[in-house]
Amino acid sequence: MDVTSRIERALNDAIGQAELPGCPPRLAAAMRYAVFPRGARVRPRLCHSVAAACGEDHPAATEAAGAALELLHCASLVHDDLPCFDAAETRRGRPSVHKAFGEPLAVLTGDALIVLAFQTLARLQCTPERLAMLTLTVARSVGVPSGIVAGQAWECEDKIDLVHYHRAKTGALFAAATVAGAASAGADAEPWRMVGEKLGEAYQVADDIRDAASEEDEIGKPVGRDLVLGRPSAVIELGLDGALYRLHDLVRGAIDAIPPCPNGAELRSLMLSEARRLVPAKLAQFAA
């Protein structure tokens, strides 16, 4: 089974837990709506690629870790789109969860997806040591001091450190993806953290570039929100050319940080293709 099919099967199995008798039907529907149809699935793909690079020996562990990370990412999007944050009316080219189901249910949907991520890990059958490492890795990527919750909270501060903001809001799940991928394969996981941190920061810089230079039809969500909402942005701080240079520098740094591993070629290819995909079409000539 190919990686995409493995990721979608794991996510479908996880969401299926919300569709059992006794769950409020609209909550279950909102959870499925938030996760499907699929987005790019960058985080679970990265997790799977690192596991493969490390000589994957426990596919179920990789699948559980990848699903947990994607559920957390989807939860963060549901909350991020709420009127109290970005007030985004669309996501992936269709109404955001709070527009489709209402604000109260959107809050509960995000909460339920966070819990479901840990339920997915808890059902995994593996050694206690490996399970503990995966659970701690995923938990750190969500909370404080530098998980995605902390990243969102930086927007509530009077003064924001752009690097800390990017590393928490976006980089945390990428770092978790690389560490969890290695851990799920039974490899030494900590050396992989730098790969994920740099790649996550690159992804956030790319998101800033797309917000400034893309069209809404191209990325499936409103553009120009960073400027309107006064959000920290690599483009605002560095200019468009500076942000593009920063993006390429981070991707090169992430590739250079890959530890010695048996099967690294596919991972390097994924990272380069993601860097090209994330640059707006009208800037494609700069997507080296």
N, C-alpha and C positions, 0 to 999 in steps of 0.2 A: 504494500500500500504506500502511495506517495505521501510526502510530508503534508501537503495541503489537505488530503483526505483524512489523515490522522488527526490533524488539528481540528477540522470541522466535526469529525466524529466525537472527539473528546468534549468539545463545546456543546454539541447537541445532547450528549449523554448528561452533561452537567445541568443544562437547562431543563432536561427532562425531569430532574428532581423537583423542580418548581411546578411541574404540571401534574403531579400526583394528586389524588383526591384529598381535599381538605385545604388546598391552597386557594386563596381568592383568585378567581379566574382572570380578572383584569390585571392583577399584579403579575401573574404568570405570563400573560400576553405582553405586558410592558417589558418584562425581562427578556423575552425572546426578541421583541422588537429592537431592544437596545443592542443585542449581540448579532442578530442576523437581519438582512443578508450581510455577508462578511465584508469587512474592510480589508486593508492590506495585510493584517495579521503579522505585522512586523515583529512584535515581541515574541510570540510563540515560534515564529520561523527562526528568529535568532537563537532562541533556546534550543530548538531542534538542531540547528546547524552546528552550534557549539558542542552539543552532545555527540553528534556524528563525528566532528573533528577530534573529539577525545576518545573515540572508539566505543560508542554507545553499547551498554551491556544490559540495560533495563528499560526497554521502550515504554512501559507503562509509567515509569517515573518521569520520563521526559514529557509524555503526553499530559500527565497530571500537572506538572509544573508549568508547561506552556499554557494549558487551559486556565489555570489559576491567574497567571499574569494577564491573559487577555480579558478575563472577567473583571479584574481590577481596572484595567485600562478602560473598558466599556463603562464601568461604574463612574470613573473619573470624568468621562465625556458627558454622561447624563447630568452629573452635578455641575460640571463646568458650564453647561448650556443654560442653566437656570437663570431666571431674571436677576437674582442677587449676585451673580457673577458676570457672565458674558452676555446674557439675554439673547442667546442665539436661537433663532426660530427654525433653522434647518441644520441638519447633520447628515452627511452622506447623501445629499441631494433630496432629502425628504424631511417632513416635519420632525423636529427634535422631540424627545420623549415627553417633555413637559407640554409641548404644543399638542401632541397627539393624545396624551392621557391625563393632562392636568398636573399642576405643580406638586400637590401632596403625593400623588402616586409616583411622580418622578423622583422625589426625595427617597421614598421607600424603595423604589427600584434600584437606585444606586446603592443604598444600604444593603439590600438583599443580595446584590451581586458581589459585594465585598465579602459577606458572610459565606456565600456559595463558593467563593474561591478557596476558602479554608476548609469547607466541607469536602471539596474535591480533593485536596491534599490529604485530609484525614482518612479518606476511603482507600488511599494507596497502600498496597501491601509491599513493604520493603523493610530493610533493616532499620531499627530505631535510630541509628546514627545518621543514616542517609535521610530519613524522614525529618529528623530534627533539623538538619542542615537546610533542607529545602523549605521547611516551615519558617525558620528564622530568617532566611534570605528573603522570602516573599513578605514576611511581616515588616522587616526593616524598610522595604521599598514603599510601604503604604504610610507609615506613621511618622513619628518624630525620632530623631531630630532632623532627618533629611529625606523623608519619604514624600510621596505625592501630596499628602495632606499638608505637610510643612511647605511644600512648593506653592500650593494654592494660598496658604496663609501669608506668604511673603507679599502677596498683592494687598494685604491689609496693613502693611507696615508703611511708615512715613518715608523711610529710605530703604531702597532695595538694592542688594548686591546682585547684579545680573548673572554672574557665574553661579552663585549659590542658588539663585532662583531657577536657573535652567537645570542645574544638576539635580535639584529636588523635584521640580514639577515634571520634568521629562526624563532626565538621566537616571533617576532612581529605578524605574522599571526596566530600563535597558541594562543597567548594571545587574539587576536581579536576573534578567534573562541570561546573561552570559555566565554569571556565577551559578545559577540554578541548572543551566545546561551542563556545565562541567560536573556539578555535584550529582546530578541525576545519572551521570555516566560513571560515578565513582572516582573521578579525577580530583586532583588538587584544585580546588575551586577559586581560592582567593586571587591567584595571579590573573584571573580572567576579569576581575572587577574593573580594571583600568580600561579594558576594551569597551565594556558596556558604558562606562561613564563618558568616554570620549564620543562614542557613537550616539549616545543619548543627547549630549550637548549639541552634536552636529544636527540631529533631528530637530531640536528646538530652534536652532538657528535657521534651518531650512523652513520650518513652519513660520518663522518671522518673515522670511523672504517671500513665502507664498502669500502671507497676509498682506504684504505690501505691494506685490507685483503680479498676483494671479487674478483671474476672473472667478466669480462665484461658481459659474458652471463648470469650471475646470477642477475645483477642489471640493465642491459639494457643501460648502458652508459659507457664511458671510465673510467678506474680506474687509480690510481696513479697520478692523476692530481694535487693534493695538493702539492706534493713534486716537481713535474716538474715545476709548476707555482709559487712556493714559497708562497702558500696560507697558512693562519693560520690554524692550525689543532690540535685537541685535542691529536691525536696520536703522532704527532711530538713533542708536548709540554710535554705530560704526559707519552708517551710510550703506547703500546697496552694494557697491563694489567691495567695501570692507567686510560686509557680512558674507558675501560670496567667497572671498579669500579665507575668512574664518571657517566657513563650512568645509572647504577643501582641505584646509590645514588639520581640522579635527578628524576628518575621515582618514587622511594619511596617518595621523597619529594613532587612530584606533587600529588600523591594519598593522602598523609597526609594533603595536603593543601585544599582538597575538602571541601567546606563549608557544613553545615547541609542542607540537601535537601530531598525531598520526595522519590526520586527514584535513588539513587546513585550506586546501584550494577552494572547495565549495564555499566555505565561509568568506574568504576574501572576495570571491565573485559576488556573493550576496551583498556584501557591504558596498562594493563599487556600484552595483546596479541600483541599490537604494539611493545612493548619493545622486545618481543621474535622474532617477524617477522623481525625486523631491523638488528639483529645480523647475520653476514654471516654464511652460513651453516656449514662451517668448524669450527666455534666457537660456535656451538649450545649448547655445554655442559656448556657454560658460561652464557647462556641466562636464568638466574633465574627469 
